[in-house]
Amino acid sequence: RYVWPDGLIWEGDVCEEKLCGRGMLRYPDGLITEGEFIDGEIFGQGTLKWPDGSSYSGGLVANRRHGYGVYKWKDGTIYKGEYVNDLREGNAGFYRSCGFQYLGSWREDKMHGE
């Protein structure tokens, strides 16, 4: 366990002064990242949890959502689909707690199509 003066907490290994291996990183603002770290950045399947109750589970590349993932907002809204460089991109399902559903294409983090 490593604790930085600014409150950042790492629970995992350190290789050549960089975070490595499976671990959990807690940020001072309450964000928690869990997964496989390589050269100080998260790669592969992992989870992100925000203090407001929102969460993401899925592909991560260099600390960004990338590949298939599921994002859940605290109000019950869910996005299930692809991410490219931290933006929703490609085909996905978007389900609001009020019953609204969108099954279709996304481009640059916005619904694209009908």
C-alpha positions in Angstrom: 0.0 0.0 0.0 1.4 3.4 -1.0 -0.1 6.8 0.0 0.9 10.0 -1.6 0.9 13.4 0.2 -2.1 14.5 -1.9 -4.2 11.6 -0.7 -3.8 9.3 -3.7 -3.7 5.6 -2.5 -2.4 2.6 -4.4 -3.0 -0.9 -3.3 -0.8 -3.1 -5.5 2.7 -3.6 -6.7 5.3 -1.1 -7.9 7.7 -2.0 -10.6 10.6 0.3 -11.5 8.8 3.2 -9.7 5.5 2.7 -11.6 2.2 1.1 -10.7 2.1 -2.5 -12.0 0.0 -5.7 -11.8 -3.5 -6.0 -10.5 -4.4 -3.3 -8.1 -6.7 -0.5 -6.9 -6.1 3.2 -7.1 -8.1 5.6 -5.0 -8.1 9.3 -5.9 -8.6 12.1 -3.4 -11.8 13.1 -5.2 -13.3 9.6 -4.5 -12.8 8.0 -7.9 -11.6 4.3 -7.6 -10.0 2.4 -10.4 -9.4 -1.3 -10.3 -7.7 -3.5 -12.8 -4.4 -4.4 -14.4 -1.7 -1.7 -14.5 1.2 -1.5 -16.8 3.8 1.2 -16.6 1.6 3.2 -14.3 -1.6 3.1 -16.4 -4.6 0.8 -16.4 -5.0 -1.6 -19.4 -7.5 -4.5 -20.1 -10.7 -5.2 -18.2 -11.3 -3.0 -15.2 -13.7 -0.9 -13.2 -14.1 2.7 -12.4 -16.3 3.9 -9.5 -17.2 7.5 -8.9 -18.3 8.9 -5.5 -21.7 9.8 -6.9 -22.5 6.1 -7.4 -21.8 5.9 -11.1 -19.6 3.1 -12.4 -18.0 1.6 -15.5 -16.9 -1.9 -16.1 -15.1 -3.0 -19.3 -12.2 -2.3 -21.5 -9.6 0.3 -20.5 -6.5 1.5 -22.4 -4.0 4.0 -20.9 -6.6 5.1 -18.2 -9.3 5.6 -20.8 -12.5 3.6 -21.6 -11.8 1.7 -24.8 -13.6 -1.3 -26.2 -16.8 -2.8 -24.9 -18.1 -1.5 -21.6 -21.1 -0.9 -19.4 -21.6 2.5 -17.7 -24.2 2.8 -15.0 -25.4 6.2 -13.7 -26.7 6.4 -10.1 -30.3 7.0 -11.4 -30.3 3.6 -13.1 -29.5 4.7 -16.6 -27.2 2.2 -18.4 -25.1 2.4 -21.5 -23.9 -0.9 -22.9 -21.6 -0.7 -25.9 -18.3 0.4 -27.4 -16.0 3.2 -26.4 -13.1 4.7 -28.4 -10.6 6.9 -26.6 -13.1 7.5 -23.7 -16.0 8.4 -26.0 -19.1 6.3 -26.8 -18.7 5.2 -30.3 -20.3 2.5 -32.5 -23.4 0.4 -31.8 -24.8 0.3 -28.3 -27.8 0.2 -26.1 -28.8 3.1 -23.9 -31.5 2.5 -21.3 -33.0 5.2 -19.1 -34.7 4.4 -15.8 -37.9 6.2 -17.1 -38.2 3.5 -19.8 -36.6 5.3 -22.8 -34.4 3.0 -24.9 -32.1 3.8 -27.7 -30.5 0.9 -29.6 -28.3 2.2 -32.4 -25.2 4.1 -33.4 -23.1 6.5 -31.4 -20.5 8.9 -32.8 -18.1 11.1 -30.7 -20.2 10.4 -27.6 -23.5 11.4 -29.1 -26.5 9.4 -30.4 -26.2 9.1 -34.2 -29.1 7.9 -36.2 -32.7 6.9 -35.3 
